[in-house]
Amino acid sequence: MSIKEKEQQVIEEFGLFDDWMDKYNYLIELGKELPLLDESLKVEKYLISGCQAQVWLHAGFRDGKVVFTADSDALITKGIVALLIRVLSGHSPQEILESDLSFIDEIGLKEHLSQTRSNGLVNMIKQMRLYAMAFQAKSIGNQ
């Protein structure tokens, strides 16, 4: 499934909820479903700066695809990173870098987050793109 198709799926799912309390609860559920991050990865090196909550983001590279794992000590933040992982993980660095992530605006996520959570969202996306750029550069260098 392409990033665009995953984004459309998220838009449709969020469209099922009438108010933002239900959408927040859905985000929390997504966070609870996120696979546990190995404790060895909960270190400063993988901590996203600029987030109100602690968010650890790790990326691996398998078969030309970036695979993200993450955790957070805050439920809504964990749900947000779970949503980003769902959309971006398992895609090539090029696909990640070319994605516009328009679903974030379409579901109204940014406008319903506090300023600090919104900044954290931007920093999570930025870090995911940096991982994609690093893996892309590494794979080009290995050719």
C-alpha positions in Angstrom: 0.0 0.0 0.0 1.4 3.4 -1.0 1.9 6.3 1.5 -1.0 8.1 -0.2 -3.3 5.1 0.2 -2.3 4.9 3.9 -3.0 8.6 4.3 -6.5 8.2 2.7 -7.2 5.3 5.1 -6.3 7.5 8.1 -8.5 10.3 6.8 -11.4 7.9 6.4 -10.9 6.5 9.9 -10.8 9.9 11.5 -13.9 10.9 9.5 -15.8 8.3 11.5 -15.6 10.4 14.6 -17.8 13.4 15.2 -15.7 15.3 17.8 -12.2 15.7 18.8 -12.5 13.9 22.2 -13.3 10.7 20.2 -10.4 11.4 17.9 -8.0 11.8 20.9 -9.3 8.5 22.3 -8.6 6.9 18.9 -5.0 8.3 19.0 -4.6 6.9 22.5 -5.7 3.5 21.2 -3.3 3.7 18.3 -0.5 4.4 20.8 -1.5 1.4 22.9 -1.2 -0.8 19.8 2.3 0.4 19.1 4.8 -2.5 19.6 7.0 -2.1 22.7 10.3 -0.4 22.0 13.3 -2.3 23.2 14.6 -0.6 26.4 18.1 -0.4 24.9 16.7 2.1 22.3 15.3 4.4 25.0 18.5 6.5 25.1 19.4 10.1 24.4 20.6 9.2 20.9 17.0 8.3 19.8 15.2 11.0 21.8 13.4 13.6 19.7 14.2 17.1 20.9 11.6 19.8 21.1 8.8 17.5 22.2 6.8 18.2 25.4 6.8 14.4 26.2 9.7 12.1 25.8 9.7 10.4 22.3 12.2 7.9 21.2 12.4 7.2 17.5 14.5 4.5 15.9 14.9 3.6 12.3 16.2 0.5 10.6 16.8 -0.2 6.9 15.8 -3.5 5.4 15.4 -4.5 1.8 15.5 -0.9 0.7 12.7 0.1 3.1 12.9 2.3 6.2 11.3 0.6 9.3 10.5 2.9 12.2 9.9 2.0 15.8 9.1 4.4 18.6 7.8 5.0 22.1 6.7 7.9 24.2 5.9 8.4 27.9 2.7 10.3 27.0 -0.4 8.6 25.5 -1.5 11.1 22.9 2.1 11.6 21.8 2.6 7.9 21.5 -0.6 7.8 19.3 0.7 10.6 17.1 4.0 8.8 16.5 2.1 5.5 15.9 0.1 7.3 13.2 3.3 8.5 11.5 4.9 5.1 11.7 1.8 3.5 10.2 1.9 5.9 7.2 5.7 6.0 6.6 7.3 2.8 7.9 8.0 0.2 5.3 8.6 2.6 2.4 11.7 3.6 0.5 13.6 6.7 1.6 12.6 8.3 -1.7 8.9 7.7 -1.0 9.2 9.1 2.5 11.0 12.2 1.3 8.5 12.8 -1.5 5.4 12.4 0.8 3.6 15.6 1.7 1.7 14.1 4.6 -1.4 16.1 3.7 -3.5 13.8 5.9 -2.3 15.7 9.0 -4.0 18.9 7.8 -7.0 17.0 6.4 -7.8 15.4 9.7 -7.2 18.6 11.5 -4.5 17.2 13.8 -2.2 20.2 14.0 -4.9 22.6 14.8 -6.2 20.4 17.6 -2.9 20.0 19.4 -1.3 22.3 21.9 1.6 24.4 20.6 4.2 22.1 22.2 2.6 18.9 20.8 2.4 20.6 17.4 6.1 21.4 17.6 6.7 17.8 18.6 4.8 16.5 15.6 6.9 18.7 13.3 10.1 17.4 15.0 9.0 13.8 14.6 8.4 14.3 10.9 11.7 16.1 10.5 13.5 13.2 12.3 11.8 10.6 10.1 12.8 12.5 7.0 16.4 12.8 8.3 16.6 9.1 8.8 15.2 8.6 5.2 17.9 11.0 3.8 20.6 9.2 5.7 19.5 5.8 4.4 19.1 7.1 0.9 22.6 8.6 1.0 24.1 5.4 2.4 22.4 3.2 -0.2 23.6 5.5 -3.1 27.1 5.3 -1.6 26.9 1.5 -1.6 26.1 1.2 -5.3 
